[in-house]
Amino acid sequence: MATLRIDDFKSAFVGGGARANLFRCRLYWPNAAIAGDADQQYGAQNGELLQSFMIKSASLPGSTIQAVEVPFRGRTLKVSGDRTFDDYSVTVVNDNNFAVRSAFERWHDAISGNVSNVSERGLDSARFDTYTANIDVEQLGRDGKVIKAYKMIGAFPTTVDPIEVSYDSADTIEEFGVTFAFQWWESDTVAQPTTGGFPTP
């Protein structure tokens, strides 16, 4: 076997490697009534988009195909089972007007009212497309261009995390986590034509 040199590794390490801090995550609200002030303050149009700079951290999604074990004469044959998609989480920077936080609270309230315990704000919980939205997450290259793109289909927030406040906190900007359930993800390599493709950089 030939000896590998550092130059061989350097040649294969195209672009210097993908950087974890070069990403863009964009969230589309189900409707303008939910977004409220967040669309105007952060550049969304008609309540459709939470700009990526308010999302501090996210992830490129994964998936799992379960193995089904079939016993046979003291041995186990493993065959492929169903694919599952874990919940998706983001961390959001809290603005001084609470516009984004309030939008997530309105989204939760629209799905199941805090007081009424029924769907509100023009949403129909029986209609899937009225309370779900898509999430785009893109890996950027060092030149700012999109080098990998994912789309989470049919997402809705299951958890809006609390914000901890304390006299002990100094030089700290509030942030909070949001966890979404979603149906499946598509990428620029496994896209389905029915969902409209991927955003351009």
N, C-alpha and C positions, 0 to 999 in steps of 0.2 A: 504494500500500500504506500502510495506517495505521501511524503510529509507535507502537511498543510502549513502554509506560512501566514503571517499576519496580513500580508498583501492579498492573499486569496480571500480572507475574511472581509477585508476592506472592499474588495471588488463586489462581493455579494451583499454588502451592507448598503443597499441602494438608498440614497438620499439622507444618509446619516441616521436612519431609524425614525419611526413615527413618535411624535412627542405627545405625552399625555395631556399637556396643557393647551394644545392646539386643537380645539374642538368647537363645535357650534351645536346647541340643542335648541330646537324651536318647538313650541307648543301651540296648538290651535284650539282656541276655546270653542265649545259647541255653539254658542250664539253671543250676540252683543250684550244681551241683558246680563249675562254672567260676567263678562269682562269689565263692564262699567268704565271706571276711570283708567283702568290699566291699559286699555287700548290706546287712549289719547296720550297718556304719559309716556308710554314706551313704544310708540310707533306702530302699534297694530292697526289694521284697517278693518272696520266693521266688526271688531271684537274677535278677529280670527287668529291673532298671533301674539305670543309673548316673546319678545326679542331675547336672543340668546345671552346677552350680557348680564341678564338678571339671574341666569342659572349658573351657579358657581361650579357645580360638579354634577356629572351624569355618568353614564357608562355606555360602552358599545355592547349591545345585548347578546346574551347567549341562549342556548336551548339545550334540551336534554331528550334523548331517545331512550326510553326505558328498555331494559332487557327482560324478556319473558323467559323464565326458566322452565324447561320441559324435562321432567325426569325420564330416564330410560336405562333400565337394568343397572342401577347403582351409579350411573353417571348423569350429568345434567347438560342438556343441550340448551344453549342460549340463543334465542332468536329475537329479532328486533320487534319492539312493541310500539307504543304510541309516543308521539313527540309532545313535550310539554314546554311551556314558556313561563319562567319565573316572573314575579312582579318586578316592575321597573321603578327605580327610585332616583330622584334628583334632589339637589340642595339648592335652595333659592335664597338670594340676598334680600333682606327685608328693607324696602324703601321707607323713607320718613313719612310718607302719606299712606302707607299700608295698602296701596292700590293693588299690588299683586296678591298679598295675603287675603285681602277682602274678596278678590275675585275667586280664589280657591274656596273660601268660605261660602260664597254665593253658589258656587258649583255644587258643593256638598249639600247645601240647603235646597237647591233645585232638585236634586235626586231624592232627598228625603228631608223634609222640613224639620228644623229643630223643634219647633212648637207644634206644627200641624201634623207631622209624620206622614205627609203626602207630598207628591211631586209638585213643584211650584215653578214660577218664572217661565211659564209657557212650555215647560218640558213635560213630556209624557213618558213616564218610566217604563211603560209597556212598549214604547217605540225605541228601539236600540239606538238609532242614529241621532236622537234628540239629546242624549246625555253623554255621548262618547265623542272623542276627538282623536286625531292622529298626532303622533310625536315624531319629529325628525331629529336624528342625531348624526352629525357629520364629522369625520376626522379630516383635519386640515393639514396640508403640507406646510413646509417652512416658508413657502411663497404665498400662503393664504388660500390656495386653491383646494377644492374638495378632492380627496384621494380615496375616500370610502364613505358610503352613505347608507343609513338604515332608516326604516320607517316602521314605527309601532302602530298597528292598526286597531282602531276601536278601543282606545284607552279611556279610563275614567279614574279619578282619585279615590282610593279606598281609605287612605290615611293622610291627614294633614297634621304634621307633628306640632307639639306645643313649642312655644318660644320661652326659653328660660330667661328670667330677669333677676338681677341681683345687685345689691349695693357694691359687691366685691368686683363686679365686672367693670374694667376700665379699658379704654382704647379698643373697644370691641364693637363690631357692627353685627346686629342681629341677623340670624339666618334660620331657616327652618327646612325640614325635609318634607317631601310629598311622595307618597308611594302610589303607583298606578297598577291596576289590573289591565291587561290588554289581551287581544285575541291571538295575534301572531305578529311576527315581524317579517319584513321583506328587506332585501338589500339591493344594491345596484348590480349584483351578480345573480340574484335569485328573484328579481322583481316579477310581479304579476301585472299584466297590462291593464287590468280592470281598476287599479287603484291610482292611476294618474302619474306614475313615474316618480321622479325625485327632483327636488329643487335644484336650481342651478346656482353656482357660487356667485 
